[in-house]
Amino acid sequence: MKRRMLAVVVIVVAVAAVVVALVLTRASGGDKVIGDTFETTVGKTFTIALDANATTGYSWSQTIKDTNVVAYVDNEYVAEARDPQVVGGGGTDTFTFKAVGKGTTTITLAYARLWESVPPAQTRTITVTVK
């Protein structure tokens, strides 16, 4: 009986945590871009998260085709928590943008070493439509 009650309490708490996280994300106006196309409304912010490894010298850069539709807000790199004995661990590079006007534009992200004059190791292009 005690195990069943504990299981019910754990499930209720987990569901409540998910609901709170969803509500807070929507309240802040933030959305995470998953695919290569994204639709939003004027005034909303959204993020694009990319795997990265700053210890290699590579970094992501962004280019917005039409800054009257989408504006760059911020960029943050967070290293993965790893064993201190492991050298060269990766992380996540997260770009934040804001929808500032109606229309469609593209955001191109390039993963490269800025001092090298060769094509990027990776690129990603996202088409954003703001309504």
Backbone as JSON Lines, residues from 0, in Angstrom:
{"i":0,"aa":"M","n":[0.82,-1.2,0.0],"ca":[0.0,0.0,0.0],"c":[0.86,1.26,0.0]}
{"i":1,"aa":"K","n":[1.92,1.23,0.82],"ca":[2.8,2.39,0.89],"c":[3.53,2.61,-0.42]}
{"i":2,"aa":"R","n":[3.95,1.53,-1.08],"ca":[4.64,1.67,-2.36],"c":[3.72,2.24,-3.42]}
{"i":3,"aa":"R","n":[2.48,1.79,-3.43],"ca":[1.51,2.29,-4.41],"c":[1.26,3.79,-4.19]}
{"i":4,"aa":"M","n":[1.13,4.17,-2.93],"ca":[0.9,5.58,-2.61],"c":[2.11,6.42,-3.01]}
{"i":5,"aa":"L","n":[3.31,5.9,-2.75],"ca":[4.52,6.6,-3.13],"c":[4.6,6.75,-4.65]}
{"i":6,"aa":"A","n":[4.25,5.7,-5.38],"ca":[4.26,5.77,-6.84],"c":[3.29,6.81,-7.35]}
{"i":7,"aa":"V","n":[2.11,6.9,-6.75],"ca":[1.11,7.89,-7.15],"c":[1.64,9.3,-6.88]}
{"i":8,"aa":"V","n":[2.24,9.51,-5.73],"ca":[2.79,10.83,-5.39],"c":[3.89,11.22,-6.37]}
{"i":9,"aa":"V","n":[4.77,10.29,-6.71],"ca":[5.87,10.57,-7.64],"c":[5.31,10.95,-9.01]}
{"i":10,"aa":"I","n":[4.3,10.22,-9.48],"ca":[3.69,10.52,-10.78],"c":[3.03,11.89,-10.77]}
{"i":11,"aa":"V","n":[2.3,12.21,-9.71],"ca":[1.63,13.51,-9.61],"c":[2.65,14.64,-9.61]}
{"i":12,"aa":"V","n":[3.73,14.49,-8.87],"ca":[4.77,15.51,-8.82],"c":[5.44,15.67,-10.19]}
{"i":13,"aa":"A","n":[5.7,14.56,-10.87],"ca":[6.32,14.63,-12.19],"c":[5.42,15.34,-13.19]}
{"i":14,"aa":"V","n":[4.15,15.01,-13.19],"ca":[3.2,15.67,-14.1],"c":[3.11,17.16,-13.78]}
{"i":15,"aa":"A","n":[3.05,17.49,-12.5],"ca":[2.98,18.9,-12.1],"c":[4.23,19.66,-12.56]}
{"i":16,"aa":"A","n":[5.4,19.04,-12.46],"ca":[6.64,19.69,-12.89],"c":[6.62,19.96,-14.39]}
{"i":17,"aa":"V","n":[6.14,19.0,-15.17],"ca":[6.05,19.19,-16.62],"c":[5.09,20.32,-16.96]}
{"i":18,"aa":"V","n":[3.93,20.35,-16.3],"ca":[2.94,21.41,-16.55],"c":[3.52,22.77,-16.19]}
{"i":19,"aa":"V","n":[4.19,22.88,-15.06],"ca":[4.78,24.16,-14.65],"c":[5.84,24.6,-15.67]}
{"i":20,"aa":"A","n":[6.68,23.67,-16.12],"ca":[7.71,24.02,-17.11],"c":[7.08,24.52,-18.4]}
{"i":21,"aa":"L","n":[6.04,23.85,-18.86],"ca":[5.36,24.29,-20.09],"c":[4.73,25.66,-19.92]}
{"i":22,"aa":"V","n":[4.09,25.89,-18.79],"ca":[3.45,27.18,-18.54],"c":[4.49,28.29,-18.48]}
{"i":23,"aa":"L","n":[5.6,28.05,-17.8],"ca":[6.64,29.07,-17.7],"c":[7.27,29.36,-19.05]}
{"i":24,"aa":"T","n":[7.48,28.34,-19.86],"ca":[8.04,28.56,-21.19],"c":[7.1,29.4,-22.04]}
{"i":25,"aa":"R","n":[5.82,29.09,-22.03],"ca":[4.86,29.86,-22.82],"c":[4.7,31.27,-22.26]}
{"i":26,"aa":"A","n":[4.75,31.42,-20.94],"ca":[4.59,32.75,-20.34],"c":[5.74,33.66,-20.7]}
{"i":27,"aa":"S","n":[6.93,33.08,-20.83],"ca":[8.09,33.91,-21.16],"c":[8.12,34.25,-22.65]}
{"i":28,"aa":"G","n":[7.25,33.6,-23.41],"ca":[7.21,33.85,-24.85],"c":[8.3,33.12,-25.6]}
{"i":29,"aa":"G","n":[9.02,32.21,-24.94],"ca":[10.12,31.52,-25.59],"c":[9.73,30.18,-26.16]}
{"i":30,"aa":"D","n":[10.27,29.87,-27.32],"ca":[10.09,28.59,-27.97],"c":[11.43,28.1,-28.45]}
{"i":31,"aa":"K","n":[11.58,26.78,-28.52],"ca":[12.82,26.2,-29.0],"c":[12.6,25.67,-30.41]}
{"i":32,"aa":"V","n":[13.45,26.08,-31.33],"ca":[13.38,25.63,-32.72],"c":[13.96,24.22,-32.8]}
{"i":33,"aa":"I","n":[13.19,23.31,-33.4],"ca":[13.65,21.93,-33.53],"c":[14.06,21.63,-34.98]}
{"i":34,"aa":"G","n":[13.21,21.95,-35.95],"ca":[13.46,21.6,-37.35],"c":[14.09,22.73,-38.15]}
{"i":35,"aa":"D","n":[13.9,22.65,-39.47],"ca":[14.47,23.65,-40.37],"c":[13.49,24.75,-40.74]}
{"i":36,"aa":"T","n":[12.25,24.66,-40.26],"ca":[11.27,25.73,-40.44],"c":[10.64,26.01,-39.09]}
{"i":37,"aa":"F","n":[10.26,27.28,-38.9],"ca":[9.71,27.69,-37.62],"c":[8.74,28.82,-37.85]}
{"i":38,"aa":"E","n":[7.61,28.78,-37.15],"ca":[6.6,29.83,-37.27],"c":[6.32,30.42,-35.9]}
{"i":39,"aa":"T","n":[6.21,31.73,-35.83],"ca":[5.98,32.42,-34.57],"c":[5.2,33.7,-34.82]}
{"i":40,"aa":"T","n":[5.01,34.49,-33.79],"ca":[4.31,35.76,-33.92],"c":[5.2,36.9,-33.45]}
{"i":41,"aa":"V","n":[4.87,38.1,-33.9],"ca":[5.65,39.29,-33.55],"c":[5.72,39.43,-32.03]}
{"i":42,"aa":"G","n":[6.91,39.73,-31.53],"ca":[7.12,39.94,-30.11],"c":[7.63,38.72,-29.36]}
{"i":43,"aa":"K","n":[7.52,37.54,-29.94],"ca":[7.96,36.31,-29.28],"c":[9.47,36.12,-29.45]}
{"i":44,"aa":"T","n":[10.08,35.5,-28.45],"ca":[11.48,35.11,-28.56],"c":[11.53,33.6,-28.81]}
{"i":45,"aa":"F","n":[12.64,33.16,-29.4],"ca":[12.84,31.74,-29.63],"c":[14.33,31.44,-29.62]}
{"i":46,"aa":"T","n":[14.65,30.17,-29.39],"ca":[16.05,29.77,-29.29],"c":[16.37,28.66,-30.29]}
{"i":47,"aa":"I","n":[17.63,28.62,-30.67],"ca":[18.18,27.55,-31.48],"c":[19.37,27.01,-30.71]}
{"i":48,"aa":"A","n":[19.32,25.73,-30.34],"ca":[20.39,25.1,-29.57],"c":[21.16,24.13,-30.47]}
{"i":49,"aa":"L","n":[22.48,24.24,-30.44],"ca":[23.34,23.43,-31.31],"c":[24.47,22.8,-30.5]}
{"i":50,"aa":"D","n":[24.79,21.55,-30.83],"ca":[25.94,20.91,-30.2],"c":[27.21,21.64,-30.62]}
{"i":51,"aa":"A","n":[28.12,21.8,-29.69],"ca":[29.37,22.51,-29.97],"c":[30.46,22.0,-29.04]}
{"i":52,"aa":"N","n":[31.68,22.34,-29.36],"ca":[32.8,22.0,-28.5],"c":[33.81,23.14,-28.58]}
{"i":53,"aa":"A","n":[33.73,24.04,-27.63],"ca":[34.58,25.24,-27.63],"c":[36.05,24.91,-27.49]}
{"i":54,"aa":"T","n":[36.38,23.74,-26.94],"ca":[37.79,23.4,-26.74],"c":[38.51,23.09,-28.05]}
{"i":55,"aa":"T","n":[37.77,22.94,-29.15],"ca":[38.38,22.64,-30.44],"c":[38.7,23.89,-31.25]}
{"i":56,"aa":"G","n":[38.23,25.04,-30.78],"ca":[38.42,26.28,-31.53],"c":[37.25,26.59,-32.45]}
{"i":57,"aa":"Y","n":[36.35,25.63,-32.63],"ca":[35.17,25.87,-33.45],"c":[34.12,26.61,-32.65]}
{"i":58,"aa":"S","n":[33.37,27.47,-33.34],"ca":[32.24,28.15,-32.71],"c":[31.17,28.4,-33.77]}
{"i":59,"aa":"W","n":[29.95,28.57,-33.31],"ca":[28.83,28.86,-34.2],"c":[28.71,30.37,-34.37]}
{"i":60,"aa":"S","n":[28.42,30.8,-35.57],"ca":[28.09,32.2,-35.84],"c":[26.75,32.21,-36.56]}
{"i":61,"aa":"Q","n":[26.06,33.35,-36.5],"ca":[24.72,33.44,-37.09],"c":[24.64,34.62,-38.05]}
{"i":62,"aa":"T","n":[23.82,34.45,-39.08],"ca":[23.54,35.51,-40.03],"c":[22.04,35.5,-40.3]}
{"i":63,"aa":"I","n":[21.41,36.66,-40.14],"ca":[19.97,36.79,-40.4],"c":[19.81,37.52,-41.73]}
{"i":64,"aa":"K","n":[19.03,36.95,-42.64],"ca":[18.86,37.56,-43.96],"c":[18.09,38.88,-43.87]}
{"i":65,"aa":"D","n":[17.0,38.92,-43.09],"ca":[16.18,40.13,-42.98],"c":[15.99,40.48,-41.5]}
{"i":66,"aa":"T","n":[16.75,41.45,-41.02],"ca":[16.68,41.84,-39.6],"c":[15.43,42.67,-39.28]}
{"i":67,"aa":"N","n":[14.6,42.96,-40.28],"ca":[13.31,43.6,-40.01],"c":[12.27,42.58,-39.59]}
{"i":68,"aa":"V","n":[12.6,41.29,-39.75],"ca":[11.68,40.21,-39.37],"c":[12.15,39.56,-38.07]}
{"i":69,"aa":"V","n":[13.44,39.27,-37.98],"ca":[14.01,38.6,-36.81],"c":[15.26,39.36,-36.37]}
{"i":70,"aa":"A","n":[15.4,39.53,-35.05],"ca":[16.58,40.2,-34.49],"c":[17.34,39.24,-33.59]}
{"i":71,"aa":"Y","n":[18.66,39.31,-33.66],"ca":[19.53,38.55,-32.77],"c":[19.45,39.17,-31.38]}
{"i":72,"aa":"V","n":[19.34,38.32,-30.34],"ca":[19.25,38.81,-28.97],"c":[20.5,38.43,-28.17]}
{"i":73,"aa":"D","n":[20.86,37.13,-28.17],"ca":[21.93,36.68,-27.29],"c":[22.46,35.33,-27.75]}
{"i":74,"aa":"N","n":[23.63,34.97,-27.22],"ca":[24.25,33.68,-27.48],"c":[24.91,33.22,-26.2]}
{"i":75,"aa":"E","n":[24.71,31.94,-25.86],"ca":[25.32,31.41,-24.64],"c":[25.81,29.99,-24.88]}
{"i":76,"aa":"Y","n":[27.05,29.74,-24.51],"ca":[27.64,28.4,-24.59],"c":[27.66,27.82,-23.18]}
{"i":77,"aa":"V","n":[27.16,26.59,-23.05],"ca":[27.18,25.89,-21.76],"c":[27.87,24.55,-21.96]}
{"i":78,"aa":"A","n":[28.97,24.36,-21.25],"ca":[29.7,23.09,-21.32],"c":[28.95,22.01,-20.56]}
{"i":79,"aa":"E","n":[29.02,20.79,-21.06],"ca":[28.41,19.66,-20.35],"c":[29.17,19.42,-19.06]}
{"i":80,"aa":"A","n":[28.43,19.02,-18.03],"ca":[29.08,18.65,-16.77],"c":[29.76,17.31,-16.99]}
{"i":81,"aa":"R","n":[31.05,17.29,-16.82],"ca":[31.82,16.06,-17.07],"c":[32.78,15.81,-15.92]}
{"i":82,"aa":"D","n":[33.31,14.63,-15.94],"ca":[34.35,14.25,-15.01],"c":[35.54,15.2,-15.21]}
{"i":83,"aa":"P","n":[36.06,15.8,-14.15],"ca":[37.18,16.74,-14.3],"c":[38.41,16.12,-14.97]}
{"i":84,"aa":"Q","n":[38.51,14.8,-14.98],"ca":[39.65,14.13,-15.61],"c":[39.52,14.08,-17.13]}
{"i":85,"aa":"V","n":[38.31,14.36,-17.67],"ca":[38.09,14.29,-19.11],"c":[38.41,15.64,-19.74]}
{"i":86,"aa":"V","n":[39.28,15.63,-20.73],"ca":[39.68,16.86,-21.41],"c":[38.9,16.96,-22.73]}
{"i":87,"aa":"G","n":[38.47,18.18,-23.08],"ca":[37.86,18.4,-24.39],"c":[36.39,18.08,-24.49]}
{"i":88,"aa":"G","n":[35.67,18.18,-23.4],"ca":[34.24,17.9,-23.43],"c":[33.46,18.95,-24.21]}
{"i":89,"aa":"G","n":[32.36,18.52,-24.79],"ca":[31.52,19.41,-25.59],"c":[30.49,20.13,-24.75]}
{"i":90,"aa":"G","n":[29.53,20.74,-25.45],"ca":[28.48,21.48,-24.77],"c":[27.41,21.88,-25.76]}
{"i":91,"aa":"T","n":[26.65,22.9,-25.39],"ca":[25.55,23.39,-26.22],"c":[25.68,24.89,-26.39]}
{"i":92,"aa":"D","n":[25.55,25.33,-27.64],"ca":[25.57,26.74,-27.99],"c":[24.13,27.14,-28.29]}
{"i":93,"aa":"T","n":[23.58,28.05,-27.51],"ca":[22.17,28.44,-27.67],"c":[22.07,29.9,-28.09]}
{"i":94,"aa":"F","n":[21.42,30.11,-29.24],"ca":[21.17,31.45,-29.78],"c":[19.74,31.84,-29.47]}
{"i":95,"aa":"T","n":[19.54,33.08,-29.05],"ca":[18.21,33.61,-28.79],"c":[17.92,34.71,-29.8]}
{"i":96,"aa":"F","n":[16.71,34.64,-30.37],"ca":[16.27,35.62,-31.37],"c":[14.89,36.13,-30.97]}
{"i":97,"aa":"K","n":[14.51,37.27,-31.55],"ca":[13.18,37.84,-31.3],"c":[12.52,38.16,-32.64]}
{"i":98,"aa":"A","n":[11.25,37.79,-32.74],"ca":[10.45,38.11,-33.92],"c":[10.03,39.58,-33.8]}
{"i":99,"aa":"V","n":[10.51,40.41,-34.73],"ca":[10.28,41.87,-34.63],"c":[9.33,42.42,-35.69]}
{"i":100,"aa":"G","n":[9.06,41.65,-36.74],"ca":[8.17,42.13,-37.79],"c":[7.62,40.97,-38.6]}
{"i":101,"aa":"K","n":[6.49,41.2,-39.24],"ca":[5.86,40.14,-40.04],"c":[6.67,39.88,-41.3]}
{"i":102,"aa":"G","n":[6.71,38.61,-41.7],"ca":[7.41,38.23,-42.91],"c":[8.12,36.9,-42.74]}
{"i":103,"aa":"T","n":[8.94,36.58,-43.72],"ca":[9.72,35.34,-43.71],"c":[11.18,35.68,-43.95]}
{"i":104,"aa":"T","n":[12.05,35.03,-43.21],"ca":[13.49,35.22,-43.38],"c":[14.2,33.92,-43.08]}
{"i":105,"aa":"T","n":[15.5,33.92,-43.29],"ca":[16.3,32.75,-42.94],"c":[17.38,33.15,-41.95]}
{"i":106,"aa":"I","n":[17.71,32.2,-41.1],"ca":[18.84,32.34,-40.18],"c":[19.82,31.24,-40.59]}
{"i":107,"aa":"T","n":[21.03,31.65,-40.9],"ca":[22.07,30.68,-41.27],"c":[23.09,30.64,-40.16]}
{"i":108,"aa":"L","n":[23.38,29.43,-39.69],"ca":[24.36,29.23,-38.63],"c":[25.52,28.43,-39.22]}
{"i":109,"aa":"A","n":[26.73,28.85,-38.89],"ca":[27.93,28.21,-39.42],"c":[28.87,27.85,-38.27]}
{"i":110,"aa":"Y","n":[29.39,26.62,-38.31],"ca":[30.3,26.11,-37.29],"c":[31.7,26.08,-37.89]}
{"i":111,"aa":"A","n":[32.55,26.99,-37.45],"ca":[33.87,27.11,-38.06],"c":[34.87,27.69,-37.06]}
{"i":112,"aa":"R","n":[36.12,27.6,-37.44],"ca":[37.18,28.3,-36.73],"c":[37.33,29.64,-37.44]}
{"i":113,"aa":"L","n":[37.11,30.71,-36.72],"ca":[37.06,32.03,-37.35],"c":[38.35,32.44,-38.04]}
{"i":114,"aa":"W","n":[39.48,31.9,-37.6],"ca":[40.75,32.3,-38.19],"c":[41.09,31.51,-39.46]}
{"i":115,"aa":"E","n":[40.34,30.45,-39.75],"ca":[40.61,29.66,-40.95],"c":[39.8,30.18,-42.14]}
{"i":116,"aa":"S","n":[40.38,30.15,-43.31],"ca":[39.66,30.6,-44.51],"c":[39.26,29.38,-45.35]}
{"i":117,"aa":"V","n":[38.49,28.51,-44.72],"ca":[37.94,27.31,-45.37],"c":[36.44,27.29,-45.1]}
{"i":118,"aa":"P","n":[35.67,26.52,-45.87],"ca":[34.23,26.44,-45.6],"c":[33.97,25.9,-44.2]}
{"i":119,"aa":"P","n":[32.83,26.28,-43.61],"ca":[32.48,25.8,-42.27],"c":[32.4,24.27,-42.22]}
{"i":120,"aa":"A","n":[32.69,23.72,-41.06],"ca":[32.58,22.28,-40.87],"c":[31.12,21.84,-40.92]}
{"i":121,"aa":"Q","n":[30.21,22.73,-40.47],"ca":[28.77,22.45,-40.48],"c":[28.03,23.75,-40.74]}
{"i":122,"aa":"T","n":[26.87,23.62,-41.34],"ca":[25.97,24.77,-41.47],"c":[24.55,24.29,-41.2]}
{"i":123,"aa":"R","n":[23.73,25.21,-40.79],"ca":[22.31,24.94,-40.58],"c":[21.55,26.19,-40.98]}
{"i":124,"aa":"T","n":[20.5,26.02,-41.78],"ca":[19.66,27.14,-42.2],"c":[18.24,26.89,-41.76]}
{"i":125,"aa":"I","n":[17.67,27.87,-41.07],"ca":[16.29,27.78,-40.57],"c":[15.47,28.88,-41.22]}
{"i":126,"aa":"T","n":[14.34,28.52,-41.8],"ca":[13.42,29.49,-42.37],"c":[12.41,29.85,-41.3]}
{"i":127,"aa":"V","n":[12.3,31.13,-40.98],"ca":[11.41,31.61,-39.92],"c":[10.31,32.48,-40.55]}
{"i":128,"aa":"T","n":[9.07,32.14,-40.23],"ca":[7.92,32.94,-40.67],"c":[7.3,33.59,-39.44]}
{"i":129,"aa":"V","n":[7.17,34.9,-39.5],"ca":[6.58,35.66,-38.39],"c":[5.23,36.19,-38.86]}
{"i":130,"aa":"K","n":[4.19,35.89,-38.09],"ca":[2.83,36.33,-38.45],"c":[2.35,37.39,-37.49]}
